[in-house]
């Protein structure tokens, strides 16, 4: 009787250990995927910022633009 119970407990412990290992492996894979996704998003944001700075915001106003304001009163 004790032998059967010990075998059952050992089998259960082994099953739980294997399930825990599987969960750890899956968590590591999710973490790797998250890191890769974050890297991809950072690269995308950097390229978008470079585009905005070089193309969209490249036409900075000159002093003559600001000189036209506040020149007359009503």
C-alpha positions in Angstrom: 0.0 0.0 0.0 2.8 2.4 0.9 4.7 1.5 -2.2 1.7 2.3 -4.4 1.2 5.6 -2.6 4.8 6.5 -3.0 4.7 5.7 -6.7 1.6 7.8 -7.1 3.1 10.7 -5.3 6.3 10.5 -7.3 4.4 10.3 -10.5 2.3 13.3 -9.5 5.4 15.3 -8.5 7.1 14.4 -11.8 4.0 15.5 -13.8 3.8 18.8 -11.9 7.6 19.3 -12.4 7.2 18.7 -16.2 4.2 21.0 -16.4 6.1 23.7 -14.6 9.1 23.3 -16.9 6.7 23.6 -19.9 5.2 26.8 -18.5 8.7 28.3 -17.9 9.7 27.5 -21.5 6.5 29.1 -22.8 7.1 32.1 -20.7 10.6 32.5 -22.0 9.4 32.2 -25.5 6.8 34.9 -24.8 9.4 37.1 -23.3 11.6 36.7 -26.4 8.7 37.5 -28.7 8.0 40.6 -26.6 11.6 41.8 -26.7 11.6 41.3 -30.5 8.4 43.1 -30.9 9.7 46.0 -28.8 12.8 46.2 -30.9 10.8 46.2 -34.1 8.5 49.0 -32.7 11.5 51.0 -31.6 13.1 50.8 -35.0 9.8 51.7 -36.6 9.4 54.7 -34.3 13.0 55.9 -35.0 12.5 55.7 -38.8 9.1 57.5 -38.5 10.8 60.2 -36.4 13.6 60.6 -38.9 11.1 60.9 -41.7 9.1 63.5 -39.8 12.2 65.5 -38.9 13.8 65.4 -42.4 10.8 65.5 -44.7 7.7 66.9 -42.9 9.3 69.4 -40.5 12.1 70.5 -42.8 10.5 73.8 -43.9 11.3 75.9 -40.8 10.0 79.4 -40.9 12.5 82.2 -41.4 12.8 85.6 -39.6 10.9 87.3 -42.5 7.9 85.1 -41.7 7.8 86.4 -38.1 8.5 90.0 -39.1 5.2 90.3 -40.8 3.3 90.0 -37.5 2.7 92.9 -35.1 3.5 95.5 -37.8 0.4 97.6 -37.5 -2.4 98.3 -35.1 -6.1 98.8 -35.8 
